[in-house]
Amino acid sequence: MAELVVVGGGIGGLSTALSVARRGHRVVVLERGEFAEFGAGIQLAANGIHALDRLGIDVRASAVHVDELRFMDGVTGNHVASVPLTGEYERRFRNPYLVVHRGDLYRLLLAACRGSAEIALRANTYVTGYEQDGATASAVLDTGERVSGDALVGADGIRSSIRRQLVGDGPPRISGITVYRAIVPMADVPPSLRWPAVTWWAGPGCHFVHYPIAGGEFLNLAASDDNGATEAIAGVDVPASLVLARLSGLAATPRRLLELGRDWKSWVLVDRPPVANWTDRRVTLLGDAAHPMLHYAAQGACQALEDAVLLGELLDCAAAELGQRFEKYNAARRERTARIQRISLESIKLWHPAGAAAAARNAALAAMSTADFHDELAWMHGVREFGAAA
Ligand SMILES: Cc1cc2nc3c(=O)[nH]c(=O)nc-3n(C[C@H](O)[C@H](O)[C@H](O)COP(=O)(O)OP(=O)(O)OC[C@H]3O[C@@H](n4cnc5c(N)ncnc54)[C@H](O)[C@@H]3O)c2cc1C
């Protein structure tokens, strides 16, 4: 049995603690704030649900089971194509595609961690870096204290202190895209627009996505604006009038939904290019700290969950072997996660063009059958072994 230090108590950190504790190791999770997750909805494709099942976490009770991914032309308001997510999707990928409130998912992970005798949770603990020798790895706190174990996992997100020291690739890349997010009570949504779908409205230089969350009680709104933002902000209030002005090119139906939004918050999206190595002997990275991606493939949390499951599976070893197992984990995960990082960035080209390019996109999507869409998604949503190459 070994002792692991996990830095960061987000979805990645808590799922790692669970996965590693299931192997019989002891874990301490160090979180700079409180153990809490705010924010809005999160989509969990079949691979994310499979990972959660492997961790013993069942989100189905609070999740919304969406019927399809629905692509709409945001300018004409016309339906372009749909990817069915029930029936054949579930049979083929052996799990549903669900949307949940982040808080609901987080509470389940947190309760499972609190219920484990192997896991200690330390809030308000800010980690500035790490140290290691041949036998131990330590988190260095801003107070100067060291929290030591046999190995350390940095799950401290896109601005990871552990990554700063381990990879040293500077601040994240600013995408120039701002996303505005709000949650609307479903009771306020006209009944004819309460679609059980993840819906995309593609407009020039912007797109707007919405889907039901919290058992269908709320509609989650997320609008992306290619506004060339140069400063990385997160969760900053933004007036509804600005959101509507920025998405004024959209048709009446999407605008009607946007007009329901109150208390909009904005994020400037950031990511990093993939790196091959995120392991330094007894220290490794996980989730957004290892492979941060734009959210357009809706896979960041799913990939953090997959990382956690695979890492836990590989740690059926004595403390002396942890470094080697970290190398294996890194090697197994690099290709798949890098591919999703690249696809997430590329997808902006699909959702934001105007004119002839938008018409060509619509024609290409409309020509695809359900089987074509599912074939396209199979490597990402259908994977059962998270170390499998992409
Ligand atoms: C708008 C948007 C929509 C998204 N939608 C989806 C989706 O639909 N599906 C999906 O799968 N993914 C989605 N994602 C991605 C997903 O949210 C992230 O990939 C996921 O939350 C990453 O989890 P993490 O634990 O690796 O990092 P984080 O959630 O960032 O957690 C890191 C934790 O570490 C803590 N921390 C940071 N620094 C320190 C420090 N120095 N010391 C101690 N603690 C520290 C933080 O407080 C935090 O709790 C979306 C992302 C965005 C921005």
PDBQT file of the ligand as one rigid body, heavy atoms in Angstrom, charges set to zero:
ROOT
HETATM    1  C1  LIG A 401     -17.685  26.330 -20.743  1.00  0.00    +0.000 C 
HETATM    2  C2  LIG A 401     -17.197  24.924 -20.492  1.00  0.00    +0.000 A 
HETATM    3  C3  LIG A 401     -18.046  23.844 -20.769  1.00  0.00    +0.000 A 
HETATM    4  C4  LIG A 401     -17.595  22.536 -20.565  1.00  0.00    +0.000 A 
HETATM    5  N1  LIG A 401     -18.411  21.491 -20.877  1.00  0.00    +0.000 NA
HETATM    6  C5  LIG A 401     -17.972  20.212 -20.725  1.00  0.00    +0.000 A 
HETATM    7  C6  LIG A 401     -18.815  19.105 -21.043  1.00  0.00    +0.000 A 
HETATM    8  O1  LIG A 401     -19.958  19.289 -21.453  1.00  0.00    +0.000 OA
HETATM    9  N2  LIG A 401     -18.326  17.845 -20.881  1.00  0.00    +0.000 N 
HETATM   10  C7  LIG A 401     -17.057  17.609 -20.431  1.00  0.00    +0.000 A 
HETATM   11  O2  LIG A 401     -16.654  16.433 -20.302  1.00  0.00    +0.000 OA
HETATM   12  N3  LIG A 401     -16.232  18.638 -20.102  1.00  0.00    +0.000 NA
HETATM   13  C8  LIG A 401     -16.655  19.923 -20.249  1.00  0.00    +0.000 A 
HETATM   14  N4  LIG A 401     -15.840  20.972 -19.927  1.00  0.00    +0.000 N 
HETATM   15  C9  LIG A 401     -14.458  20.691 -19.438  1.00  0.00    +0.000 C 
HETATM   16  C10 LIG A 401     -14.429  20.340 -17.968  1.00  0.00    +0.000 C 
HETATM   17  O3  LIG A 401     -15.118  21.329 -17.208  1.00  0.00    +0.000 OA
HETATM   18  C11 LIG A 401     -12.989  20.261 -17.474  1.00  0.00    +0.000 C 
HETATM   19  O4  LIG A 401     -12.214  19.547 -18.392  1.00  0.00    +0.000 OA
HETATM   20  C12 LIG A 401     -12.910  19.553 -16.127  1.00  0.00    +0.000 C 
HETATM   21  O5  LIG A 401     -13.631  20.293 -15.151  1.00  0.00    +0.000 OA
HETATM   22  C13 LIG A 401     -11.452  19.427 -15.683  1.00  0.00    +0.000 C 
HETATM   23  O6  LIG A 401     -11.410  18.921 -14.384  1.00  0.00    +0.000 OA
HETATM   24  P1  LIG A 401     -10.038  19.015 -13.557  1.00  0.00    +0.000 P 
HETATM   25  O7  LIG A 401     -10.352  18.405 -12.242  1.00  0.00    +0.000 OA
HETATM   26  O8  LIG A 401      -8.926  18.454 -14.379  1.00  0.00    +0.000 OA
HETATM   27  O9  LIG A 401      -9.737  20.558 -13.409  1.00  0.00    +0.000 OA
HETATM   28  P2  LIG A 401     -10.539  21.676 -12.607  1.00  0.00    +0.000 P 
HETATM   29  O10 LIG A 401     -11.998  21.447 -12.690  1.00  0.00    +0.000 OA
HETATM   30  O11 LIG A 401     -10.002  22.980 -13.076  1.00  0.00    +0.000 OA
HETATM   31  O12 LIG A 401     -10.124  21.443 -11.084  1.00  0.00    +0.000 OA
HETATM   32  C14 LIG A 401      -8.868  21.837 -10.597  1.00  0.00    +0.000 C 
HETATM   33  C15 LIG A 401      -8.972  22.009  -9.094  1.00  0.00    +0.000 C 
HETATM   34  O13 LIG A 401      -7.670  22.294  -8.594  1.00  0.00    +0.000 OA
HETATM   35  C16 LIG A 401      -7.752  23.375  -7.680  1.00  0.00    +0.000 C 
HETATM   36  N5  LIG A 401      -6.448  24.054  -7.719  1.00  0.00    +0.000 N 
HETATM   37  C17 LIG A 401      -5.951  24.812  -8.725  1.00  0.00    +0.000 A 
HETATM   38  N6  LIG A 401      -4.735  25.272  -8.408  1.00  0.00    +0.000 NA
HETATM   39  C18 LIG A 401      -4.450  24.790  -7.177  1.00  0.00    +0.000 A 
HETATM   40  C19 LIG A 401      -3.338  24.925  -6.322  1.00  0.00    +0.000 A 
HETATM   41  N7  LIG A 401      -2.267  25.637  -6.686  1.00  0.00    +0.000 N 
HETATM   42  N8  LIG A 401      -3.364  24.302  -5.116  1.00  0.00    +0.000 NA
HETATM   43  C20 LIG A 401      -4.443  23.552  -4.751  1.00  0.00    +0.000 A 
HETATM   44  N9  LIG A 401      -5.531  23.408  -5.528  1.00  0.00    +0.000 NA
HETATM   45  C21 LIG A 401      -5.535  24.011  -6.729  1.00  0.00    +0.000 A 
HETATM   46  C22 LIG A 401      -8.901  24.226  -8.193  1.00  0.00    +0.000 C 
HETATM   47  O14 LIG A 401      -9.442  25.046  -7.177  1.00  0.00    +0.000 OA
HETATM   48  C23 LIG A 401      -9.871  23.159  -8.685  1.00  0.00    +0.000 C 
HETATM   49  O15 LIG A 401     -10.748  22.731  -7.673  1.00  0.00    +0.000 OA
HETATM   50  C24 LIG A 401     -16.265  22.298 -20.092  1.00  0.00    +0.000 A 
HETATM   51  C25 LIG A 401     -15.435  23.380 -19.795  1.00  0.00    +0.000 A 
HETATM   52  C26 LIG A 401     -15.893  24.681 -19.998  1.00  0.00    +0.000 A 
HETATM   53  C27 LIG A 401     -14.971  25.809 -19.684  1.00  0.00    +0.000 C 
ENDROOT
TORSDOF 0
